[in-house]
């Protein structure tokens, strides 16, 4: 097993490099960029709702008036490279390129980025006066709270329900729960989140739950158990909205997996030997049936942890990594974009490795040591 883990860890290196390289190449051909964004800010043509170039966010944000006035051949050359740069000093544009590192060839920038990321040195945000690692730490509690609790809740509900549906296949219980599951899967999580806000967060009916942040303003004044209650009170609505589709998918996956195993010959043999139904289900069927459920864990966890929470974060005013990544793309803050991409990809690879190792814990007959990666 040690050799297998080592091979998988070593395989993460070219995989990470490939992921970063593909996205780096795509960015090179994408229209716009941080330099164009600063130019648009200075020219007053940037209308993005998420623009964040403030007095402390960029060394060049306070020099817009001093930068104007360039003209001539050099100015025409700048204009041909950056649309909307008319009237800006070409030397100022060069300073902008140096500020963002665009004065170097793409290959050199890519290799420098990989070297820094290998040491977890992500630098600073282009438009926020803060180190990226500190920015991620600031947003991490929201993403951890949403991703971790949503995954645990959906598994704790879906696995027992899926097993029960498999045992009662075709019964009234199976039919009406299938209807509930299908309806839950059909409702978009963000739309259900809006409904929850309208009903229970002061929208038009009741005002039972808070609508902003993970904690209340008087958090520091609460007792330790009061802090726990307050924390989960803020998470009730977001977790319900997030768990809806995941709960439906995982329930059906568990049911179908158990149905497939229950119909196999070894189950018939176990029952013929006089074993109780619970012994058959949890002593024989469970380990085999759970393999496919475990296989879906990495994707479900990563999706819930990052991408799946974007709209939920917006609706419930939660400032997490999903919202950070989205705003960074819109703002052309490529330093944050690539840093979060690197962290997401690395965590995804690690979780996949953990998932494979979990296979061996559930079913010792699986031996990755004798298989090629």
C-alpha positions in Angstrom: 0.0 0.0 0.0 2.9 2.3 0.7 4.2 2.0 -2.8 0.7 2.7 -4.2 0.3 5.9 -2.1 3.8 7.1 -3.2 2.9 6.6 -6.9 -0.3 8.5 -6.4 1.4 11.3 -4.6 4.0 11.6 -7.4 1.3 11.5 -10.0 -0.3 14.5 -8.4 2.6 16.7 -9.6 2.2 16.3 -13.4 -1.6 16.4 -12.9 -1.4 19.7 -11.0 1.0 21.1 -13.6 -1.3 20.0 -16.4 -4.4 21.7 -14.8 -2.5 24.9 -14.2 -1.0 24.9 -17.7 -4.3 24.4 -19.4 -5.9 27.3 -17.5 -2.9 29.5 -17.9 -3.1 29.1 -21.7 -6.8 29.8 -21.7 -6.2 33.0 -19.7 -3.7 34.2 -22.3 -6.3 34.2 -25.0 -9.1 35.5 -22.8 -10.2 39.1 -23.7 -9.4 41.7 -21.1 -7.1 41.4 -18.1 -5.9 43.3 -15.0 -4.1 46.0 -17.1 -7.2 46.6 -19.2 -9.3 46.7 -16.1 -7.1 49.5 -14.6 -7.3 51.4 -17.9 -11.1 51.1 -17.9 -11.1 52.3 -14.3 -9.0 55.3 -15.1 -11.1 56.1 -18.2 -14.3 55.7 -16.3 -15.6 53.0 -18.5 -15.6 50.1 -16.0 -19.1 49.4 -14.9 -18.5 46.0 -13.1 -20.5 45.7 -9.9 -17.6 44.0 -8.3 -14.9 46.4 -9.1 -12.5 46.9 -6.2 -9.7 49.3 -7.1 -9.6 51.6 -4.1 -7.0 53.9 -2.7 -5.2 51.1 -0.9 -5.9 48.3 -3.4 -3.5 49.2 -6.1 -0.3 51.3 -6.3 -1.7 52.9 -9.4 -5.2 53.7 -8.3 -4.4 57.2 -7.1 -2.2 58.1 -10.1 -4.8 58.2 -12.8 -4.7 61.9 -13.4 -1.0 62.0 -13.4 -0.8 59.2 -16.0 -2.7 61.0 -18.7 -1.2 63.1 -21.4 0.8 60.6 -23.4 0.6 60.9 -27.2 2.6 60.3 -30.4 4.0 57.1 -31.8 4.5 55.4 -28.5 0.9 56.3 -27.5 -0.3 54.7 -30.8 1.6 51.5 -30.0 0.0 51.4 -26.6 -3.4 52.0 -28.0 -2.9 49.1 -30.5 -2.2 46.8 -27.6 -4.7 48.0 -25.1 -8.0 49.3 -26.4 -9.2 52.4 -24.6 -5.7 53.4 -23.6 -5.8 56.7 -25.5 -4.5 59.6 -23.4 -2.5 57.5 -21.0 1.2 57.8 -20.7 2.9 54.7 -22.4 5.4 54.7 -19.5 2.5 54.3 -17.1 1.2 51.4 -19.1 4.6 49.7 -18.8 4.6 50.3 -15.1 1.2 48.6 -14.9 2.5 45.6 -16.9 5.5 45.4 -14.5 3.2 45.7 -11.5 1.2 42.7 -12.6 4.2 40.8 -14.0 3.1 41.0 -17.6 6.5 42.5 -18.7 7.9 38.9 -18.7 7.4 36.2 -21.3 4.4 33.8 -20.6 6.6 30.8 -20.1 8.7 32.6 -17.5 5.6 33.8 -15.7 4.2 30.3 -15.6 7.3 28.6 -14.3 7.7 31.3 -11.6 4.1 30.8 -10.6 4.6 27.0 -10.3 7.7 27.5 -8.2 6.0 29.9 -5.8 2.9 27.7 -5.5 5.0 24.7 -4.7 6.2 26.6 -1.7 2.6 27.8 -1.0 3.7 31.4 -1.8 0.6 32.9 -3.5 1.7 36.5 -3.4 -0.8 39.3 -3.1 -4.1 40.1 -4.8 -4.0 42.5 -7.7 -6.8 44.7 -6.5 -6.9 44.0 -2.7 -4.2 45.2 -0.4 -3.9 41.7 1.2 -1.9 38.5 0.8 -3.8 35.8 -1.0 -3.2 33.2 1.7 -4.7 35.6 4.2 -7.6 36.3 1.9 -8.3 32.6 1.6 -8.0 32.1 5.4 -10.6 34.9 5.8 -13.1 33.1 3.5 -12.3 29.6 4.5 -14.6 29.3 7.6 -17.7 29.9 5.4 -16.8 27.2 2.8 -15.7 24.7 5.5 -19.0 25.2 7.3 -21.2 24.8 4.2 -19.2 22.0 2.6 -18.5 19.9 5.7 -21.9 20.0 7.3 -23.8 19.7 4.0 -21.8 16.5 3.1 -22.3 15.0 6.6 -26.0 15.8 6.7 -26.7 14.5 3.2 -24.9 11.2 3.9 -26.5 10.7 7.3 -29.9 11.1 5.8 -29.5 9.5 2.4 -27.7 6.3 3.3 -30.3 5.0 5.9 -33.1 6.2 3.6 -31.6 4.5 0.6 -31.1 1.3 2.4 -34.7 1.4 3.7 -36.0 2.1 0.2 -34.0 -0.9 -1.2 -35.4 -3.2 1.5 -39.0 -1.9 0.9 -38.6 -1.8 -2.9 -42.1 -1.4 -4.5 -43.9 -0.7 -1.3 -45.9 2.4 -0.5 -43.0 3.8 1.5 -40.7 3.4 -1.5 -43.2 5.0 -3.9 -44.0 8.2 -1.9 -40.4 8.7 -0.8 -39.3 8.4 -4.4 -41.8 11.1 -5.3 -40.3 13.4 -2.6 -36.8 12.6 -3.8 -37.6 13.4 -7.4 -39.3 16.7 -6.5 -36.3 17.6 -4.4 -33.9 16.8 -7.2 -36.0 18.9 -9.7 -36.0 22.1 -7.6 -32.8 24.2 -8.1 -31.0 24.8 -4.8 -30.8 28.5 -5.3 -34.5 28.8 -6.1 -35.4 26.8 -2.9 -33.0 29.1 -1.0 -35.0 32.2 -2.2 -38.2 30.5 -1.1 -36.7 29.8 2.4 -35.7 33.5 2.6 -39.2 34.6 1.7 -40.8 32.2 4.2 -38.5 32.2 7.2 -35.9 35.0 7.0 -38.1 38.1 7.0 -39.0 38.1 3.4 -42.8 38.2 3.5 -43.9 35.8 6.3 -41.8 34.8 9.3 -38.5 36.1 10.6 -37.1 33.1 12.4 -33.6 32.8 10.9 -30.8 35.3 10.4 -29.8 36.3 6.8 -26.2 37.4 7.0 -22.9 35.9 8.1 -22.1 32.8 10.2 -22.5 34.5 13.5 -24.4 37.4 15.2 -23.0 40.8 16.0 -23.0 39.9 19.7 -21.0 36.7 19.2 -18.3 37.7 21.6 -20.8 38.3 24.4 -22.4 34.9 24.1 -21.6 31.9 26.3 -19.8 28.9 24.8 -23.1 27.0 24.2 -24.8 30.2 23.1 -22.1 30.5 20.4 -22.7 26.9 19.2 -26.5 27.6 19.0 -25.9 30.9 17.2 -23.5 29.3 14.7 -25.9 26.5 13.7 -28.9 28.9 13.7 -27.2 30.9 11.0 -26.5 27.7 9.0 -30.0 26.1 9.0 -31.4 27.7 5.9 -28.2 27.6 3.8 -27.6 23.9 4.6 -31.2 23.0 3.8 -30.9 24.7 0.4 -27.5 23.1 -0.3 -28.5 19.6 0.8 -31.6 19.3 -1.3 -30.2 18.0 -4.6 -27.3 16.2 -2.9 -29.7 14.4 -0.7 -31.9 13.2 -3.6 -28.9 12.0 -5.7 -27.2 10.1 -2.9 -30.5 8.5 -1.8 -31.2 7.0 -5.2 -27.6 6.0 -5.6 -27.6 4.1 -2.3 -30.9 2.4 -3.1 -29.8 1.2 -6.5 -26.5 0.0 -5.2 -28.2 -2.0 -2.4 -30.8 -3.4 -4.8 -28.0 -4.7 -7.1 -26.2 -6.4 -4.2 -29.4 -7.9 -2.6 -30.2 -9.8 -5.7 -26.8 -11.6 -5.9 -26.3 -15.2 -5.1 -24.2 -14.7 -1.9 -27.2 -12.9 -0.3 -29.5 -15.8 -1.1 -26.9 -18.2 0.4 -26.6 -16.1 3.6 -30.3 -16.1 4.1 -30.5 -19.8 3.4 -28.0 -20.3 6.3 -30.5 -18.7 8.6 -28.9 -15.3 9.2 -31.1 -12.5 10.4 -32.0 -9.8 7.9 -29.8 -7.2 9.7 -26.9 -9.5 9.6 -27.3 -10.0 5.9 -27.7 -6.3 5.2 -25.0 -4.9 7.4 -22.6 -7.9 7.6 -22.6 -8.8 3.9 -24.4 -6.4 1.7 -23.3 -3.1 3.2 -19.6 -3.3 2.4 -20.1 -4.2 -1.2 -23.0 -1.8 -1.8 -21.2 1.2 -0.2 -18.3 1.0 -2.6 -20.1 3.0 -5.3 -21.3 5.5 -2.7 -17.8 6.0 -1.4 -16.7 6.5 -5.0 -19.0 9.5 -5.3 -17.8 11.1 -2.1 -14.8 13.2 -3.5 -16.9 14.8 -6.2 -19.8 15.6 -3.8 -17.4 16.9 -1.2 -15.4 19.2 -3.5 -18.6 20.4 -5.2 -20.2 21.3 -1.9 -17.0 22.8 -0.5 -16.4 25.2 -3.4 -18.5 25.5 -6.5 -21.8 24.3 -5.2 -22.0 27.1 -2.6 -21.6 30.1 -4.9 -25.3 31.1 -5.4 -26.1 30.1 -1.8 -23.4 32.4 -0.6 -24.9 35.2 -2.6 -28.4 34.7 -1.4 -27.5 34.3 2.3 -24.8 37.0 2.2 -22.1 34.5 3.1 -18.6 35.5 2.0 -16.8 32.2 1.1 -14.4 30.8 -1.4 -17.0 30.2 -4.0 -17.9 33.8 -4.1 -14.3 34.9 -3.9 -13.4 32.8 -7.0 -16.3 34.1 -9.0 -15.6 37.7 -8.1 -11.9 37.2 -8.9 -12.7 36.0 -12.4 -15.0 38.9 -13.0 -12.4 41.4 -11.6 -9.6 39.8 -13.6 -7.7 39.3 -10.4 -5.7 36.4 -11.9 -3.4 36.1 -8.9 -6.4 35.0 -6.8 -7.9 32.9 -9.6 -4.8 30.8 -10.0 -4.2 30.5 -6.3 -7.7 29.2 -5.6 -7.6 26.9 -8.6 -4.3 25.4 -7.3 -5.8 24.9 -3.9 -9.0 23.4 -5.3 -7.2 21.0 -7.6 -4.7 19.9 -4.9 -7.5 19.2 -2.4 -9.5 17.4 -5.1 -6.5 15.1 -5.8 -5.9 14.5 -2.1 -9.6 13.7 -1.4 -9.6 11.2 -4.4 -6.6 9.4 -2.8 -8.4 9.3 0.5 -11.4 7.9 -1.2 -9.3 5.1 -2.8 -7.8 4.3 0.6 -11.3 4.1 2.1 -12.1 1.4 -0.4 -9.6 -0.9 1.3 -11.0 0.0 4.7 -14.6 -0.9 3.6 -13.6 -4.0 1.6 -10.1 -5.5 2.5 -10.3 -7.7 -0.6 -9.4 -4.6 -2.7 -5.7 -4.4 -3.2 -4.3 -1.3 -5.0 -0.8 -2.5 -4.3 -0.9 -5.1 -7.1 -2.5 -2.7 -9.6 -1.0 -0.1 -11.8 -1.9 3.6 -11.1 
